[in-house]
């Protein structure tokens, strides 16, 4: 394959993996709507993906295959974390007061972004194993994948502000938090039950 094809295949493959609704995307969207620590959260997610893609392209998927117990531990820890985050989102959804779009500084968004990325075993399966096996040492494929990741997180985090008029209504925040709770709890239960 030529270089341009590798770049486009890497970009397209990563986009198909990253656009799915999941814990990380829901968190980035929420931070974008709140306009709080968006740049730092986007940077954490994009840099983490770049590291994971590089690990996958370099062939470390075989190393993960050699230590399947590590994936099991990550699944259980990640599942418990997602359950906890899901219950917090559910509590926000049922709270009497709803959130408004502001620049509040509550919470630890960078730590949450790190946890949602690195404690999620699906990121290892998708990015390291699947993407790594497709790339098979082709670094331009990896560059395309990293470019897709950066594009997605920047668009999601900073583009969320375009939805601000919709989220000026308290009910919209409740619906969003309810959806986030459902996604997080479902993923958490699935991870724990699947391993």
Secondary structure as a PSIPRED ss2 file (coil, helix, strand):
# PSIPRED VFORMAT (PSIPRED V4.0)

   1 X C   1.000  0.000  0.000
   2 X C   1.000  0.000  0.000
   3 X H   0.000  1.000  0.000
   4 X H   0.000  1.000  0.000
   5 X H   0.000  1.000  0.000
   6 X H   0.000  1.000  0.000
   7 X H   0.000  1.000  0.000
   8 X H   0.000  1.000  0.000
   9 X H   0.000  1.000  0.000
  10 X H   0.000  1.000  0.000
  11 X H   0.000  1.000  0.000
  12 X H   0.000  1.000  0.000
  13 X H   0.000  1.000  0.000
  14 X H   0.000  1.000  0.000
  15 X H   0.000  1.000  0.000
  16 X H   0.000  1.000  0.000
  17 X H   0.000  1.000  0.000
  18 X H   0.000  1.000  0.000
  19 X C   1.000  0.000  0.000
  20 X C   1.000  0.000  0.000
  21 X C   1.000  0.000  0.000
  22 X C   1.000  0.000  0.000
  23 X H   0.000  1.000  0.000
  24 X H   0.000  1.000  0.000
  25 X H   0.000  1.000  0.000
  26 X H   0.000  1.000  0.000
  27 X H   0.000  1.000  0.000
  28 X H   0.000  1.000  0.000
  29 X H   0.000  1.000  0.000
  30 X H   0.000  1.000  0.000
  31 X H   0.000  1.000  0.000
  32 X H   0.000  1.000  0.000
  33 X H   0.000  1.000  0.000
  34 X H   0.000  1.000  0.000
  35 X C   1.000  0.000  0.000
  36 X C   1.000  0.000  0.000
  37 X C   1.000  0.000  0.000
  38 X H   0.000  1.000  0.000
  39 X H   0.000  1.000  0.000
  40 X H   0.000  1.000  0.000
  41 X H   0.000  1.000  0.000
  42 X H   0.000  1.000  0.000
  43 X H   0.000  1.000  0.000
  44 X H   0.000  1.000  0.000
  45 X H   0.000  1.000  0.000
  46 X H   0.000  1.000  0.000
  47 X H   0.000  1.000  0.000
  48 X H   0.000  1.000  0.000
  49 X H   0.000  1.000  0.000
  50 X H   0.000  1.000  0.000
  51 X H   0.000  1.000  0.000
  52 X H   0.000  1.000  0.000
  53 X H   0.000  1.000  0.000
  54 X H   0.000  1.000  0.000
  55 X H   0.000  1.000  0.000
  56 X H   0.000  1.000  0.000
  57 X H   0.000  1.000  0.000
  58 X C   1.000  0.000  0.000
  59 X C   1.000  0.000  0.000
  60 X C   1.000  0.000  0.000
  61 X H   0.000  1.000  0.000
  62 X H   0.000  1.000  0.000
  63 X H   0.000  1.000  0.000
  64 X H   0.000  1.000  0.000
  65 X H   0.000  1.000  0.000
  66 X H   0.000  1.000  0.000
  67 X C   1.000  0.000  0.000
  68 X H   0.000  1.000  0.000
  69 X H   0.000  1.000  0.000
  70 X H   0.000  1.000  0.000
  71 X H   0.000  1.000  0.000
  72 X H   0.000  1.000  0.000
  73 X H   0.000  1.000  0.000
  74 X H   0.000  1.000  0.000
  75 X H   0.000  1.000  0.000
  76 X H   0.000  1.000  0.000
  77 X H   0.000  1.000  0.000
  78 X H   0.000  1.000  0.000
  79 X H   0.000  1.000  0.000
  80 X H   0.000  1.000  0.000
  81 X H   0.000  1.000  0.000
  82 X H   0.000  1.000  0.000
  83 X H   0.000  1.000  0.000
  84 X H   0.000  1.000  0.000
  85 X H   0.000  1.000  0.000
  86 X H   0.000  1.000  0.000
  87 X H   0.000  1.000  0.000
  88 X H   0.000  1.000  0.000
  89 X H   0.000  1.000  0.000
  90 X H   0.000  1.000  0.000
  91 X H   0.000  1.000  0.000
  92 X H   0.000  1.000  0.000
  93 X H   0.000  1.000  0.000
  94 X C   1.000  0.000  0.000
  95 X C   1.000  0.000  0.000
  96 X C   1.000  0.000  0.000
  97 X C   1.000  0.000  0.000
  98 X C   1.000  0.000  0.000
  99 X C   1.000  0.000  0.000
 100 X C   1.000  0.000  0.000
 101 X C   1.000  0.000  0.000
 102 X C   1.000  0.000  0.000
 103 X C   1.000  0.000  0.000
 104 X C   1.000  0.000  0.000
 105 X C   1.000  0.000  0.000
 106 X C   1.000  0.000  0.000
 107 X C   1.000  0.000  0.000
 108 X C   1.000  0.000  0.000
 109 X H   0.000  1.000  0.000
 110 X H   0.000  1.000  0.000
 111 X H   0.000  1.000  0.000
 112 X H   0.000  1.000  0.000
 113 X H   0.000  1.000  0.000
 114 X H   0.000  1.000  0.000
 115 X H   0.000  1.000  0.000
 116 X H   0.000  1.000  0.000
 117 X H   0.000  1.000  0.000
 118 X H   0.000  1.000  0.000
 119 X C   1.000  0.000  0.000
 120 X C   1.000  0.000  0.000
 121 X H   0.000  1.000  0.000
 122 X H   0.000  1.000  0.000
 123 X H   0.000  1.000  0.000
 124 X H   0.000  1.000  0.000
 125 X H   0.000  1.000  0.000
 126 X H   0.000  1.000  0.000
 127 X H   0.000  1.000  0.000
 128 X H   0.000  1.000  0.000
 129 X H   0.000  1.000  0.000
 130 X H   0.000  1.000  0.000
 131 X H   0.000  1.000  0.000
 132 X H   0.000  1.000  0.000
 133 X H   0.000  1.000  0.000
 134 X H   0.000  1.000  0.000
 135 X H   0.000  1.000  0.000
 136 X C   1.000  0.000  0.000
 137 X C   1.000  0.000  0.000
 138 X C   1.000  0.000  0.000
 139 X H   0.000  1.000  0.000
 140 X H   0.000  1.000  0.000
 141 X H   0.000  1.000  0.000
 142 X H   0.000  1.000  0.000
 143 X H   0.000  1.000  0.000
 144 X H   0.000  1.000  0.000
 145 X H   0.000  1.000  0.000
 146 X H   0.000  1.000  0.000
 147 X H   0.000  1.000  0.000
 148 X H   0.000  1.000  0.000
 149 X H   0.000  1.000  0.000
 150 X H   0.000  1.000  0.000
 151 X H   0.000  1.000  0.000
 152 X H   0.000  1.000  0.000
 153 X H   0.000  1.000  0.000
 154 X H   0.000  1.000  0.000
 155 X H   0.000  1.000  0.000
 156 X H   0.000  1.000  0.000
 157 X H   0.000  1.000  0.000
 158 X H   0.000  1.000  0.000
 159 X H   0.000  1.000  0.000
 160 X H   0.000  1.000  0.000
 161 X H   0.000  1.000  0.000
 162 X H   0.000  1.000  0.000
 163 X H   0.000  1.000  0.000
 164 X C   1.000  0.000  0.000
 165 X C   1.000  0.000  0.000
 166 X H   0.000  1.000  0.000
 167 X H   0.000  1.000  0.000
 168 X H   0.000  1.000  0.000
 169 X C   1.000  0.000  0.000
 170 X H   0.000  1.000  0.000
 171 X H   0.000  1.000  0.000
 172 X H   0.000  1.000  0.000
 173 X H   0.000  1.000  0.000
 174 X H   0.000  1.000  0.000
 175 X H   0.000  1.000  0.000
 176 X H   0.000  1.000  0.000
 177 X H   0.000  1.000  0.000
 178 X H   0.000  1.000  0.000
 179 X H   0.000  1.000  0.000
 180 X H   0.000  1.000  0.000
 181 X H   0.000  1.000  0.000
 182 X H   0.000  1.000  0.000
 183 X H   0.000  1.000  0.000
 184 X H   0.000  1.000  0.000
 185 X H   0.000  1.000  0.000
 186 X H   0.000  1.000  0.000
 187 X H   0.000  1.000  0.000
 188 X H   0.000  1.000  0.000
 189 X H   0.000  1.000  0.000
 190 X H   0.000  1.000  0.000
 191 X H   0.000  1.000  0.000
 192 X H   0.000  1.000  0.000
 193 X H   0.000  1.000  0.000
 194 X H   0.000  1.000  0.000
 195 X C   1.000  0.000  0.000
